[in-house]
């Protein structure tokens, strides 16, 4: 946030952050689509995360566990279902990208591809 003469230029800060997160989201989504054949990404343009589905995966729990073993922390979508968990989409995790630096995206994507290669 920039301050000039005691005035804060918050709208300019928001515009910069919006652009930075958009770039990060596009880079991460493109990298995931290239590295993981058959991956489905939903909600890409809403918020600072999206839903990542691997139809070929054994289970959501297997995806989360394999990612953790490769140093990537994800949450399964079922953790967000309080009522009617049976309606939860299978093999889906929540992939947040707000804390990712653009330079780290290739390494994170490679780690996920390595973690999930047995599912592909």
C-alpha positions in Angstrom: 0.0 0.0 0.0 1.4 3.4 -0.9 1.1 6.5 1.2 1.6 10.0 -0.3 1.3 13.0 1.8 -0.6 11.0 4.5 -3.1 9.7 1.9 -3.4 6.0 1.3 -4.0 4.8 -2.3 -6.0 1.7 -1.4 -7.7 1.4 -4.8 -4.3 1.2 -6.5 -3.2 -1.5 -4.1 -6.3 -3.5 -4.8 -5.8 -3.2 -8.5 -2.2 -4.5 -8.2 -3.2 -7.4 -6.0 -6.1 -8.3 -8.2 -3.7 -8.5 -11.2 -1.1 -10.5 -9.2 -3.6 -13.1 -8.0 -5.1 -13.4 -11.5 -1.7 -14.0 -13.0 -0.9 -16.6 -10.2 -4.2 -18.4 -10.8 -3.7 -18.5 -14.6 -0.1 -19.8 -14.2 -1.1 -22.4 -11.6 -4.1 -23.6 -13.6 -2.2 -23.9 -16.9 0.7 -25.8 -15.1 -1.8 -28.2 -13.6 -3.6 -28.8 -16.8 -0.3 -29.5 -18.6 1.1 -31.8 -15.9 -2.0 -33.8 -15.0 -3.9 -35.2 -17.9 -7.6 -35.5 -17.2 -7.6 -33.0 -14.3 -10.7 -30.9 -13.9 -10.5 -27.5 -12.4 -13.7 -25.8 -11.2 -14.2 -22.3 -9.8 -11.0 -21.1 -11.3 -12.2 -17.5 -11.6 -13.8 -17.2 -8.1 -11.8 -16.5 -5.0 -8.2 -17.6 -4.2 -8.7 -21.3 -4.6 -10.3 -23.7 -7.0 -11.6 -27.3 -6.9 -9.2 -29.9 -8.4 -10.7 -33.2 -9.4 -8.8 -36.2 -10.6 -11.5 -38.7 -11.9 -8.9 -41.5 -12.0 -7.8 -41.1 -8.4 -8.6 -43.8 -5.8 -10.1 -41.4 -3.4 -9.9 -37.9 -2.0 -8.1 -39.2 1.1 -5.5 -40.9 -1.2 -4.9 -37.6 -3.1 -4.5 -35.6 0.1 -2.1 -38.1 1.6 0.0 -38.5 -1.5 0.3 -34.7 -1.9 1.4 -34.4 1.8 4.1 -37.0 1.3 5.4 -34.8 -1.5 5.3 -31.6 0.7 2.1 -30.1 -0.6 -0.7 -29.5 1.9 -4.3 -29.7 0.5 -7.7 -30.2 2.0 -10.3 -32.6 0.7 -13.6 -31.1 -0.4 -15.5 -33.3 2.0 -14.0 -31.3 4.9 -16.2 -28.5 3.8 -19.4 -30.5 3.8 -21.2 -30.4 7.1 -24.6 -31.5 6.1 -25.1 -34.1 3.4 -21.5 -35.3 2.8 -22.9 -37.9 0.4 -23.4 -35.0 -2.1 -19.7 -34.2 -2.0 -17.9 -34.7 -5.4 -15.5 -37.6 -5.2 -11.7 -37.3 -5.8 -11.8 -33.5 -5.3 -9.5 -31.3 -3.3 -9.4 -27.6 -2.6 -6.3 -26.0 -4.1 -5.5 -22.6 -2.7 -3.0 -20.4 -4.5 -3.0 -17.2 -2.5 0.2 -18.1 -0.6 2.0 -19.4 -3.6 4.7 -17.3 -5.2 4.7 -17.5 -9.0 8.2 -18.8 -8.9 7.1 -21.8 -6.7 4.3 -22.9 -9.0 6.4 -25.2 -11.2 7.8 -27.0 -8.2 4.4 -27.4 -6.6 2.9 -28.7 -9.8 5.8 -31.1 -10.3 5.3 -32.3 -6.7 1.6 -32.9 -7.3 2.3 -34.7 -10.6 4.8 -36.9 -8.8 2.4 -37.6 -6.0 -0.5 -38.4 -8.2 1.4 -40.2 -11.1 0.0 -43.6 -10.0 -3.5 -42.2 -10.4 -3.0 -41.1 -14.0 
